[in-house]
């Protein structure tokens, strides 16, 4: 594996996911590492973990042009956005869109307000109350992703999407593990 960079080689040899990278997310080194992993996997030169396969299936590390500027297309992590763009009204009150929250005493463990395919604001409940989000255990995480078919999570207005992506919002939801499914 002499054609692999030192950074990617370190991740592969030490079985460290690119999601738990030694590089700062969005740094040039992280972007380079993700793109290199994508290219090597596509050419059949390396085997990647399920987490890394998911990451390279996104647009993470890729660039595009938006309003004449080169921008990073996608980094699948929670960011702070301009709140005015993510607010809406649901049943007469202001709510934040696409920001999951805990629902104490509710029929589901978590909830989120989002728009459906018709542009209507809907509340999506997901997660079984009383059950732990146990994504820190790789075996249980793998079982969950296969059972839920997280490779095809569906649209944002479905509970499956949010269940498969709950780890992205670990900080908002007070989850202890930041490991993705």
Secondary structure, 3 states (H helix, E strand, C coil): CCCCCHHHHHHHHCCCCHHHCCCCCCCHHHHHHHHHHHHHHHCCCCCCCHHHHHHHHCCECCEEEECCEEEECECCCCCCCCHHHHEEEECCEEEEECCCEECCCCCCCEEEEEECCCCCEEEEEECCCCCCCCCCCHHHHHHHHHHHCHHHCCCCCCHHHHHHCHHHHHHHHCCCCCCCC
